Amino acid sequence: MLENKIKLNIYGSKKIEMATMDNNELKEQIEYNTNTLQQTNKTANEIIDRNNMMNTELKRQGNVLLNVHLKMGETEENLTLIQQLRQVMQNRDLFYRLKLYAMAILLFFANILVIYIKFS
């Protein structure tokens, strides 16, 4: 009989000869192996699903980081522009202060000149 010649491998090096098994034992062993394969398949599918979810989340986080990077560049450009405007305003402020001091000094000397002319 063919069953006597076939050997069944079960996890590792354990071998069970079919000749020593009756049909019920063989059926139970096949059902056990089938259940084990189904559970393994289910676990593999769960791993694949989690992997897909992780890939989706990583892509989303990558997009968030890219947007943050772009916003930082835009903010940096705006800060540079603001700093330039502030520098221009400071330069104008210094120029107008200098003008004001020069006018005050000229008016002071003009007053002294008027007083000198009036009393001389």
C-alpha positions as CSV (number, residue, x, y, z in Angstrom):
1,M,0.0,0.0,0.0
2,L,1.2,3.6,-0.8
3,E,0.4,4.8,2.7
4,N,3.1,2.6,4.1
5,K,5.7,4.3,2.0
6,I,4.8,8.0,2.7
7,K,6.2,9.8,5.7
8,L,4.7,13.0,7.0
9,N,6.9,15.9,8.3
10,I,5.5,17.8,11.3
11,Y,7.3,20.9,12.6
12,G,11.0,20.2,12.8
13,S,12.6,16.8,12.6
14,K,9.6,14.7,14.0
15,K,8.4,12.2,11.5
16,I,5.4,10.1,11.8
17,E,5.0,7.1,9.5
18,M,1.6,6.7,8.0
19,A,1.7,3.0,8.4
20,T,1.4,3.4,12.2
21,M,-1.6,5.8,11.9
22,D,-5.1,4.9,11.4
23,N,-7.4,7.0,9.2
24,N,-8.9,9.0,12.2
25,E,-5.4,9.9,13.5
26,L,-4.4,10.9,9.9
27,K,-7.6,13.0,9.5
28,E,-7.0,14.7,12.9
29,Q,-3.4,15.4,12.0
30,I,-4.4,16.9,8.6
31,E,-7.1,19.0,10.3
32,Y,-4.5,20.2,12.8
33,N,-2.1,21.1,10.1
34,T,-4.8,22.9,8.1
35,N,-5.8,24.9,11.2
36,T,-2.2,25.8,11.8
37,L,-1.8,26.9,8.2
38,Q,-5.0,29.0,8.4
39,Q,-3.8,30.7,11.6
40,T,-0.4,31.3,10.0
41,N,-2.1,32.7,7.0
42,K,-4.3,34.9,9.2
43,T,-1.2,36.2,11.1
44,A,0.6,36.9,7.8
45,N,-2.4,38.9,6.5
46,E,-2.5,40.9,9.8
47,I,1.2,41.6,9.4
48,I,0.7,42.8,5.8
49,D,-2.3,45.0,6.9
50,R,-0.2,46.6,9.7
51,N,2.7,47.1,7.3
52,N,0.3,48.8,4.9
53,M,-1.0,51.0,7.7
54,M,2.5,51.9,8.8
55,N,3.5,52.8,5.2
56,T,0.4,55.1,4.9
57,E,1.2,56.7,8.2
58,L,4.8,57.2,7.3
59,K,3.8,58.8,4.0
60,R,1.4,61.1,5.9
61,Q,4.1,62.1,8.4
62,G,6.5,62.7,5.5
63,N,4.1,65.0,3.8
64,V,3.6,66.9,7.1
65,L,7.3,67.3,7.5
66,L,7.7,68.5,3.9
67,N,4.9,71.1,4.5
68,V,6.6,72.2,7.7
69,H,9.9,72.5,5.9
70,L,8.3,74.6,3.1
71,K,6.5,76.8,5.7
72,M,9.9,77.3,7.5
73,G,11.5,78.5,4.2
74,E,8.6,80.9,3.6
75,T,8.8,82.2,7.2
76,E,12.5,82.6,6.9
77,E,12.0,84.7,3.7
78,N,9.5,86.8,5.5
79,L,11.8,87.3,8.4
80,T,14.6,88.4,6.1
81,L,12.3,90.9,4.4
82,I,11.1,92.2,7.8
83,Q,14.7,92.6,9.0
84,Q,15.5,94.6,5.9
85,L,12.5,96.8,6.3
86,R,13.5,97.4,10.0
87,Q,17.0,98.3,9.0
88,V,15.7,100.8,6.4
89,M,13.4,102.3,9.0
90,Q,16.3,102.6,11.5
91,N,18.5,104.3,8.9
92,R,15.7,106.8,8.1
93,D,15.1,107.4,11.8
94,L,18.8,108.2,12.3
95,F,18.9,110.5,9.3
96,Y,15.8,112.4,10.5
97,R,17.3,112.7,14.0
98,L,20.5,114.1,12.6
99,K,18.5,116.5,10.5
100,L,16.6,117.6,13.6
101,Y,19.8,118.1,15.7
102,A,21.3,120.1,12.8
103,M,18.3,122.3,12.6
104,A,18.3,122.8,16.4
105,I,22.0,123.8,16.3
106,L,21.4,126.2,13.3
107,L,18.4,127.8,15.1
108,F,20.5,128.2,18.3
109,F,23.3,130.0,16.3
110,A,20.7,132.0,14.5
111,N,19.2,133.1,17.8
112,I,22.6,134.1,19.1
113,L,23.3,136.0,15.8
114,V,19.9,137.8,16.1
115,I,20.6,138.7,19.8
116,Y,24.2,139.9,18.9
117,I,22.8,142.1,16.0
118,K,20.0,143.4,18.2
119,F,22.3,144.5,21.1
120,S,25.2,145.7,19.1
